[in-house]
Amino acid sequence: MVYNLTGIVQNGTDIVNFTQGVNNTLMGGWLGTLLVIGIGVILYMGFVFGTDNNRLAATASLFICTILSILLMAMGLIGNFWVVLVFSIFSAISVAAWSKT
């Protein structure tokens, strides 16, 4: 598969425009979503190994991923609001499950 990389940077040479170009041209709009999911998995594994508590690890990693997805949506790397909505709902469910016990 051949990619036309001439259209990656259009409005300038800063890192945000370059990352948005890579997101749109190479990744088809999935760069921010995959970045948040990958960071979430790494955070969850780190919290589980550090605390030995699955619910605490899920709550912390989902909350951090919710904040990160909001920031990436503000930067234009996550084009769909459903990613932020899914992480917010899962984070709320995790907090509710944590507070019941």
C-alpha angles and dihedrals in degrees: 000000000000122000125202101225096178092090097055097095112038110147103035145321102269123121096252094056091045092050092047089050092051089047093052101035106035106021101036092233096308100105097094094043094050090045092055093046092049093048089046092055092048092047092048093050091047093050093047092051091045100045107019087221117117097192094049091047092050093048094049096044093046092049092050091047090051091054091044092050091051090052093047091049089053088052091051097246094114109051099179122073091208091078091059090043094052093049091046093051093047090047092052091048090050093050091048092050091047094051094052094069 
